[in-house]
């Protein structure tokens, strides 16, 4: 049943007009909203953009929340997510997940720019694997210590 739901959601995402898929956010779950939410709010509020919000958590509150300019989709953690990541077309892909391109979740050649948003203030040297951010074009730091590292 879960595979069927994620497949339908993936198809629904692919059918969106390109303008609504220009900026894509990916969340592993609801815990990412405090870090991604302010960016989403600013993009769809004052700037008037449409964004797509992909989540791997079936009961992520973003899925039940209707908001103009925000298009949300449950893509799970399996084959639908892996396939979508590899083939996604977007101008910007924003997420809080390190290690992109290191295992099964790969960059798409049809995505112009990948943004990493930290969800912790800890030292990158103490917490993350070597090369955890190499696949990102832009890393949004939370302080000078991240910039220095």
Secondary structure as UniProt FT lines:
FT   HELIX           2..15
FT   HELIX           18..21
FT   STRAND          23..27
FT   HELIX           30..32
FT   HELIX           33..44
FT   TURN            45..47
FT   STRAND          51..55
FT   TURN            58..59
FT   HELIX           61..63
FT   TURN            68..69
FT   STRAND          70..74
FT   HELIX           79..87
FT   STRAND          92..95
FT   TURN            100..102
FT   TURN            109..110
FT   STRAND          114..117
FT   HELIX           124..127
FT   TURN            130..135
FT   STRAND          138..140
FT   HELIX           144..148
//
